[in-house]
Amino acid sequence: MIIKKGIGANIGIAIGKAYLIKEDSIIIERIDLPREKLKLEVKRFRDAILKTKEDLNIIRDQVLNSLGKNHAKLIDAHHMILMDPLITKEVIERIMDSRINAEAALSEKIQETLRKFENIEDPFFAERKNEIMDVAKRIMSHLSNEKKTDIKDLTEPSIIVAHNIYPADTLQIRKSDKVIAFCMDVGSKSSHTAIFAQSIGIPAVVGLGDVSRIIKSGDMLIVNGEDGTVAINPAPEMIEAAKVKMNELKKKESYLLKMKSLPSSTRDSKKINLMVNLDPGDNLEDFKSYHTDGVGLFRTEFLYMNRSTIPNEQEQYEVYRRVLTYDDKLPVTIRTADIGADKASDIGIKGIKNEENPFMGLRGIRLFLKYPDLLKTQIKAILRASQNTNAQIMLPMVTSLSELMVARKIIRDAKNELNLSDIPFKSDIPLGIMVEVPAAALMLDQLLNEIDFVSIGTNDLVQYILAVDRVNQYVSELYDPYHPAVVRVLNLIIQTAHKKGKKVSVCGEMASDIYGCALLISLGADSLSVPLKMHLKVKEFVRNSYYEKLVSLRPALLNAYSSEEILELFKGILNG
């Protein structure tokens, strides 16, 4: 038996067999072929080219519809490479002359070609090199018959084990009824994967270092999100003890379920607006049964994942209309997609290279302003769905007034286009921004003149204030949402917004933590938005608290010298 200690990303305990997700890689083996099999090998290669061409045709249509002709030309460049003699002639000659398999022939010819580019610094040739590599990867993916682990292949309840779980994987996990927990090498409690675990309510442990190299598929595991441990092939008595603990947690959950219809008010009758974060795949029946105060964050980036095409306006409209009309009296804040350059490449937007630090790269509003038709398509879909609802629009990753003004112009253009087509929409739809970058916090007094509300994204804001990558296992322990600098910036945001009569919501992981919730209420946040599965836990805390006591702590919080001092203030009042 081995016990690994990591970070509990979401509470709960799960017992089950491991299912290891390996990092994607195609191992190319050079295979000598007999002469009589060469024609079949050439046919296999040409079939792969045809499938790649079909992929590119689909991507081009979507790019043309969403981004226009200029961006579709980038896909045309891929078509040209696919028809280049390098692919259509030279690779086939290599198969026939060297009597080798298509994968090896393609790899060798591509490497020979790329070596010719090594000493050329011209940006045109550098970009052509990337395009050749991209086309080669697409062909290789059709040639390769290597079986890759896939969550869709699960046949029994399992615990996912991985080095990292990427956003595209989370969609498969959400759709599967076989995933009961997960654990991975990297990550922290505030990483995107941890937040995902909270949203679907399954136990998770992250930051385990090398667990994906130790565990094999089929190993028995106990994943304990309570204390952040993973037991590998545990003894029978340890499994029995875990089952007892699981029963205790179920009783606690039953107790919390009784609070569903109760108001989120403190003991001294202060109403705390308690909203939820939703994704397109969430069950709206669950959302309605929890009697929340609305949707503080509707994430749209999942619409762009696990696909090679851009979601068109109609597809997005149907998703937004569904959530907006489910209860048209409740406010629903739809955030435009916070996707990065890596995902943009997957859906057919070319000319963007891999980034060394995507957290500070071309993501959120930056990407959508570089490709404004992406933003306009999404805004038009939201506007069309907003008619007779309480919809709001929120922009992520805003850092300057100029960004905001360009985005507002795109929104105006979208409204004008809908008016010209006599399509009804909510003309006075409120516009807000995510404050998740220190620049936005410091410039908020100017930004507030152009927006209707503010939502604080504490996950990114904390990591940017402290210069700590929250998914880096070597420094994640330095990620401290109770650092005095963080508390002061949070207070600055809330007070600045209130001076201009604007409401402040918080939709980061901090709002789901008892001490974080206490801190945010103390500083005067108007509403908290949490994962649906954390809603009742936070409501229980609110209903057991005294608002005036929490607010009275504000001066001491702002004068504290350390996070330990801040937490002690709350421990004293919460345990008192």
HELIX and SHEET records of a PDB file:
HELIX    1   1 ARG A   35  LYS A   37  5                                   3    
HELIX    2   2 LEU A   38  LEU A   67  1                                  30    
HELIX    3   3 LYS A   69  MET A   83  1                                  15    
HELIX    4   4 PRO A   85  PRO A   85  1                                   1    
HELIX    5   5 LEU A   86  GLU A   90  3                                   5    
HELIX    6   6 VAL A   91  SER A   98  1                                   8    
HELIX    7   7 ALA A  102  PHE A  117  1                                  16    
HELIX    8   8 PRO A  123  LEU A  143  1                                  21    
HELIX    9   9 ILE A  151  ASP A  153  5                                   3    
HELIX   10  10 PRO A  167  LYS A  175  1                                   9    
HELIX   11  11 HIS A  192  ILE A  200  1                                   9    
HELIX   12  12 VAL A  211  ILE A  214  1                                   4    
HELIX   13  13 PRO A  236  LEU A  257  1                                  22    
HELIX   14  14 LEU A  284  SER A  289  1                                   6    
HELIX   15  15 GLU A  301  TYR A  304  5                                   4    
HELIX   16  16 GLU A  313  LEU A  324  1                                  12    
HELIX   17  17 ALA A  341  ASP A  346  1                                   6    
HELIX   18  18 PRO A  358  MET A  360  5                                   3    
HELIX   19  19 ILE A  365  LYS A  370  1                                   6    
HELIX   20  20 PRO A  372  ALA A  385  1                                  14    
HELIX   21  21 LEU A  401  LEU A  420  1                                  20    
HELIX   22  22 PRO A  438  LEU A  442  1                                   5    
HELIX   23  23 LEU A  444  LEU A  447  1                                   4    
HELIX   24  24 LEU A  448  GLU A  450  5                                   3    
HELIX   25  25 THR A  458  LEU A  466  1                                   9    
HELIX   26  26 SER A  476  LEU A  478  5                                   3    
HELIX   27  27 PRO A  484  LYS A  499  1                                  16    
HELIX   28  28 GLU A  509  SER A  512  5                                   4    
HELIX   29  29 ILE A  514  LEU A  523  1                                  10    
HELIX   30  30 LEU A  532  MET A  534  5                                   3    
HELIX   31  31 HIS A  535  ARG A  543  1                                   9    
HELIX   32  32 TYR A  547  SER A  552  1                                   6    
HELIX   33  33 ARG A  554  LEU A  558  1                                   5    
HELIX   34  34 SER A  563  LEU A  574  1                                  12    
SHEET    1   A 8 ILE A   2  LYS A   5  0                                        
SHEET    2   A 8 THR A 229  ILE A 232 -1                                        
SHEET    3   A 8 MET A 220  ASN A 224 -1                                        
SHEET    4   A 8 ILE A  13  ILE A  21 -1                                        
SHEET    5   A 8 SER A 158  ALA A 162  1                                        
SHEET    6   A 8 VAL A 179  MET A 184  1                                        
SHEET    7   A 8 ALA A 204  VAL A 206  1                                        
SHEET    8   A 8 ILE A   7  ASN A  10 -1                                        
SHEET    1   B 9 ASN A 273  LEU A 278  0                                        
SHEET    2   B 9 VAL A 295  ARG A 299  1                                        
SHEET    3   B 9 VAL A 332  ARG A 335  1                                        
SHEET    4   B 9 ALA A 391  LEU A 395  1                                        
SHEET    5   B 9 LEU A 431  VAL A 435  1                                        
SHEET    6   B 9 PHE A 453  ILE A 456  1                                        
SHEET    7   B 9 LYS A 503  VAL A 506  1                                        
SHEET    8   B 9 SER A 527  PRO A 531  1                                        
SHEET    9   B 9 ASN A 273  LEU A 278  1                                        
END                                                                             
